[in-house]
């Protein structure tokens, strides 16, 4: 065990914690930090670090640079940036570390006072509401904790392969620790994300998520992760109010639960409450500064709140952390369009296209709007024609077709198209800045059932 600043680094389980709260970092990132902590003050070359973290395997230096980037962001958020770059040599950990836990002054008095307070409360019957007093969660075994950490690493990637791997790891956690609710809650969240991202049969994935979440709650009714998992599984059009209630319950049980803040923020955004969503998502980012999903949702919330530079910044940061995640480039394009940088917007949409196998029509609709806004109406018309030719699963998003028609000054066609799709996503259309040119039209308000 190593201690430095507010951190505790468990070298056996590869877990980094702030106080008693573990941070969701992948094992390779923690191994990189361990290499620094074991040799504080020394310059470690890139070759040394690559051999230490990826022994016997050839990897690009960019993998190491990515790990250092993540570590710096985490350390800076909770303490200081103590990883120094030594030009043409490598990196140095410019802080001390100890294998002995720091002693807290007055701790003996604190625990004696806490015990006395508990006994006094018990004698007066002040602790009778056991339904609201969360029991201390049982720790996972060393094997379970290791499997849980690796599963969390893959789950946070949000890729199809990553989510499916996380399902296997969380299933192994349950086999290792069958009486511990945390494994069931994590597996429920993985199934829910599988359904949300359409990586598997949607109904089946959500059904599995609900079943496993209820199993977790049966073991521990006060486990925040289980309530959040049930919230994701319920976060579908027919039961979104129930989902928000589960997120609020999770946050009441654990106000520092980053993922619950993220999911509650995204639920608020889908309800058409971008400012509230922005506040929740910023709390999530503060608690988990390297969450790509949170950054992506923050970009959307900032854009719909008309904070365009912030939207671009969040999208760029998400793309740096996960270059293959396509929605970051979509959000980046919207932000660049909003500030009038159409060249950058077109480049972002093309980067989105390179990462999206079955969305040429959607990209064409996005490009049509960007070209029209830049004054290149010939390219805009050609892209719109391409977008309109596709059907079925490959069809363009109806909303993107609407905004392309608006940008080409075909407002009557745009409003007619909006009438057909408005109520399916009214909260979003009511906020989308690209619809500003028709926002004052009475038909726009009528179709979205807005006050006249």
Secondary structure, 3 states (H helix, E strand, C coil): CEEECCEEEECCCCEEEECCEECCCCHHHHHHHHHHHHCCCCEEEHHHHHHHHCCCCCCCHHHHHHHHHHHHHHHHHHCCCCEEEECCCEEEECCCCECCCCCCCCHHHHHHHHHHHHHHHHHCCCCCCCCCCCCCCCCCCHHHHHHHHHHHHHHHHCCHHHHHHHHHHHHHHHHHCCCCHHHHHHHHHHHHHHHHCCCCCHHHHHHHHHHHHHHHHHHCCCCHHHHHHHHHHHCCHHHHHHHHHHHHHHHHHCCCCHHHHHHHHHHHHHCCCHHHHHHHHHHHHHHCCCCHHHHHHHHHHHHHCCCHHHHHHHHHHHHHHCCCCCHHHHHHHHHHHHCCCHHHHHHHHHHHHHCCCCCHHHHHHHHHHHHHHHCCHHHHHHHHHHHHHCCHHHCCCHHHHHHHHHHCCCHHHHHHHHHHHHHHCHHHHCCCHHHHHHCCCHHHHHHCCCCC
